[in-house]
Amino acid sequence: MTMNLLSVPAAVGVRALRIFNVRALLADVPIAWTVQSVQHHVIGSVVFGIGWLIVGTCSGPVAAQLGGGQIAAVFTIAGVLTESDVKMRRLPEGANLAGL
């Protein structure tokens, strides 16, 4: 229920950014999004869920977990860095990172 309530203002905010042609701070490109195939999202969701299941923690608060002495955070960080490395290696030469 809460997630649905939070997604409405987020959607309105993104729409407003696009209407006013706001540019991204770091990439200096217009705020936009592209819709990828459903298969792409399903595969990504399954891989994320499997990683979450194996480690037993979400990747979001990993810095706080590491600071709190939770050993699982080390494995989470390793997984995040590995995924980032794999993703970057699969990008074509000169790809625009703002569209990811």
For each residue, the residues with C-beta under 8 A, 3 or more apart:
1: 4 5
2: 5 6
3: 6 7
4: 1 7 8
5: 1 2 8
6: 2 3 9 10
7: 3 4 10 11
8: 4 5 11 12
9: 6 12 13
10: 6 7 13 14
11: 7 8 14 15
12: 8 9 15 16
13: 9 10 16 17
14: 10 11 17 18 31 33
15: 11 12 18 19
16: 12 13 19 20
17: 13 14 20 22 31
18: 14 15 21 22 30 31 32
19: 15 16
20: 16 17
21: 18 30
22: 17 18 30 31
23: 28 29 30 31
24: 27 28 29 30 31 98
25: 28
26:
27: 24 96 97 98
28: 23 24 25
29: 23 24 32 96 98
30: 18 21 22 23 24
31: 14 17 18 22 23 24
32: 18 29 99
33: 14
34: 99
35:
36: 40 41
37: 40 41
38: 41 42
39: 42 43
40: 36 37 43 44
41: 36 37 38 44 45
42: 38 39 45 46
43: 39 40 46 47
44: 40 41 47 48
45: 41 42 48 49
46: 42 43 49 50
47: 43 44 50 51
48: 44 45 51 52
49: 45 46 52 53
50: 46 47 53 54
51: 47 48 54 55 59 79 83
52: 48 49 55 56 57 58 59
53: 49 50 56
54: 50 51 75
55: 51 52 72 75 76 79
56: 52 53 72
57: 52 61 62 65 70 72 73 76
58: 52 61 62
59: 51 52 62 76 79 80
60:
61: 57 58 64 65
62: 57 58 59 65 66 73 76 77 80
63: 66 67 73
64: 61 67 68
65: 57 61 62 68 70 72 73 76
66: 62 63 69 70 73 74 77
67: 63 64
68: 64 65
69: 66
70: 57 65 66 73
71: 74 75
72: 55 56 57 65 75 76
73: 57 62 63 65 66 70 76 77
74: 66 71 77 78
75: 54 55 71 72 78 79
76: 55 57 59 62 65 72 73 79 80
77: 62 66 73 74 80 81
78: 74 75 81 82
79: 51 55 59 75 76 82 83
80: 59 62 76 77 83 84
81: 77 78 84 85
82: 78 79 85 86
83: 51 79 80 86 87
84: 80 81 87 88
85: 81 82 88 89
86: 82 83 89 90
87: 83 84 90 91 100
88: 84 85 91
89: 85 86
90: 86 87
91: 87 88 95 97
92: 95
93:
94:
95: 91 92
96: 27 29 99
97: 27 91 100
98: 24 27 29
99: 32 34 96
100: 87 97
